[in-house]
Amino acid sequence: MLLQGAIGDAYGAGFEFAARAIIEKENNLTHYRTHPRYPSIYKKYTDDTQMALALAELLIDKIELSRENIANKFVEVFKRDVREGYASRFYQFLLSINSGEELLEKIIAKSERNGAAMRAYPLGILKTESEIIEKNAIQMAITHNTETAKIASEAIALTSHFFIYNKGNQQQLIEYLNDFQNYQWKANWQNEVTMNAVETVEAVLTILKNEISLKNMLLKSVNFGGDVDTVASLTLAIGSQIKNVEKDLPTFLFEELENEDFGRDYLMRIDEELIPLK
């Protein structure tokens, strides 16, 4: 799950807010593309995966998902492996602090962007919907304490849970979410995706509901245009848990993904350690 999310993140990062002509020409799953603004993240994942990794590690280590513990972990994973890809102001903010306590004290958590949603999918491993909703409310409020971010991040965590525990087929997903949330998802997104949390989730749900191969999920994610690394990361992470979806990603996406201290092999190990938590 984390590995596939990182692949979507790294592949999509090269097309983030790219011109339509570039997407049409180069989104063909033959190579990773260099992001013109962040060349240092070529073949590397971004903040999407790094923050999801923080939540996954807390779950594996059976550390309480409190505000303080989550905030400390967000700072820890950034400081041990500083990488670009974060929103510029948040990146500078993380560079300037040294602890979760500082994060909680100094952050202005009023964003309606998709940062809380992009990292929420590991929470799907929790055993009940009520616990997912409770823990997600804690993690999202640290950085994105708005109703829009809450609805969106909750939907991602619940969607992940739905497929991890095989609670229904793809066509039943939206009914499941609408039963648990005070929001009516549509899953018919067709436009470019901004960084708005609800727009991002609508795009992700549209793909998860309709596509039956990881290859097509990745292509469709990027074809939307806009904040495509987040869409691609979420669709591949969650899509990898759908039982009847074809696992047909080109091998170069695995082989060429970064593999330093927290790269491909580390993500594979984290995925293996998440499985017994079911």
Secondary structure as GFF3:
##gff-version 3
##sequence-region A 1 278
A	DSSP	alpha_helix	2	13	.	.	.	ID=ss1
A	DSSP	alpha_helix	20	26	.	.	.	ID=ss2
A	DSSP	three_ten_helix	39	41	.	.	.	ID=ss3
A	DSSP	alpha_helix	47	60	.	.	.	ID=ss4
A	DSSP	alpha_helix	67	80	.	.	.	ID=ss5
A	DSSP	alpha_helix	88	96	.	.	.	ID=ss6
A	DSSP	alpha_helix	100	106	.	.	.	ID=ss7
A	DSSP	alpha_helix	115	118	.	.	.	ID=ss8
A	DSSP	three_ten_helix	121	125	.	.	.	ID=ss9
A	DSSP	alpha_helix	129	143	.	.	.	ID=ss10
A	DSSP	alpha_helix	147	164	.	.	.	ID=ss11
A	DSSP	three_ten_helix	170	172	.	.	.	ID=ss12
A	DSSP	alpha_helix	173	180	.	.	.	ID=ss13
A	DSSP	alpha_helix	197	210	.	.	.	ID=ss14
A	DSSP	alpha_helix	214	224	.	.	.	ID=ss15
A	DSSP	alpha_helix	228	239	.	.	.	ID=ss16
A	DSSP	alpha_helix	251	255	.	.	.	ID=ss17
A	DSSP	alpha_helix	264	274	.	.	.	ID=ss18
A	DSSP	three_ten_helix	275	277	.	.	.	ID=ss19
###
